[in-house]
Amino acid sequence: MAKLTLKDLDLKNKTVLVRVDFNVPQDAALNITDDTRIRGTLPTLKHILQSGAKKLVLISHLGRPDGKPVAKYSLKPVAERLQQLLGENVLFFNDCIGENLKKDIDNAPQKVVLLENLRYHSEEEANDAGFAKQLASLADVFVNDAFGTAHRAHASTEGITHYLKSAAGFLLEKEIKYLGSAVENPQKPFMVILGGSKVSDKIGVIDNLLPKCDAIIVGGGMAYTFLKAQGKQIGNSKLEKDKLDLAKSILEKSAKLGKEILLPVDNVVVEAIKADAKVEIVGENIPDGLIAVDIGPKTIKLFEDKLKDAKTIVWNGPVGIFEMDAFSHGTQELGKFIAGLNCVSVIGGGDTAAAVAKFKLEDKMTHISTGGGASLEYLEGKTLPGVAALTDAPR
């Protein structure tokens, strides 16, 4: 990275402000149902404490409270879980700015502090300079370890860097390392798997990676817009009518570049998307009234044959409705196959990460991104404001 990282900083006796991504899922009783994002920051937090920092001050958002306090979006339950995982007392403050906040933090007996939800203040998402300055006034140095928000120019990701020396935490550094090498310097053969429901969500990724990869495998709802563009019958499957011309142009572009785009050759179909639906398998052409919900066995074999010699695989988007067990087979089989390969496997965040977690394959993948939107934008070749704003490393 051309930016300062955590190990470049002298943290002894410093108050360190860390932007983390503690936007974790909770149930109706506000119990945290998945603490992956909290666990992901632990190496950064432990390193800061072991480096002799005076105070560790953590800031994050949770949900979309739209600029006002909303009880269900409080970070208080996160403070309790963090205390368990970190093995340190964590003091929780019910705001992230305030006249006496710095003094209260400095005088607190606890070394670790978590401040209340940044998005209780509309100035956070507006990247308000005054708000960013108030956050910066709490510390001597800033560390960004929240890759999931790095694609947003908010006060706590971009604005704050104008007032403090700023570095990437270990999690952010790891994201840039794996996503960056996959985009800029992948080991070949380099295969890309794209799924999810919409072609429109993945246009930027296709444009950026098509010239660099050896083949793109397409599954999920977006595959049926491509199949329709090829003149295939897709029944009542997902279709973006206004993207048919775009799909045709992508197929033509891939042919000119000599790059293969692989689409499903058989499909799991149903009359209605419900858990107890009767499923059947049809070929490339889907009869009227039927909806494709997963890839079929021939397609799984086709995709696996293409992937078996890969040295780098980037996977963004499930290839079926994996949340429903009856339609999860294709995504699960593909995941298990990739997990068994000797390759660099980079899993995009969001639904793909959720699928890998569902099938308990996390420890068999090289890297699972913690940011859905951020990883997508990075794979599109976009500059992430939260990364670009960090202090440049000396040449």
Secondary structure, DSSP 4 states (H G I P E B T S, - for coil): --B-BGGG---TT-EEEEE------B-TT--BS--HHHHHHHHHHHHHHHTT-SEEEEE---S--TTS--GGG-SHHHHHHHHHHHTS-EEEES-S--TTHHHHHHH-S-SEEEE--GGGSHHHHTT-HHHHHHHHTT-SEEEE--GGGTTS--TTTTGGGGTS-EEE-HHHHHHHHHHHHHHHSPPSSEEEEE-SS-STTTHHHHHHHTTTSSEEEE-STTHHHHHHHTT--BTTS---GGGHHHHHHHHHHHHHHT-EEE--SSEEEESS-STTPPPEEE-SSBPTT-EEEEE-HHHHHHHHHHHTT-SEEEEES-SS-TTSGGG-HHHHHHHHHHHTSSSEEEE-STHHHHHHHHTT-GGGSSEE-S-HHHHHHHHTTPPPHHHHTSPBPP-
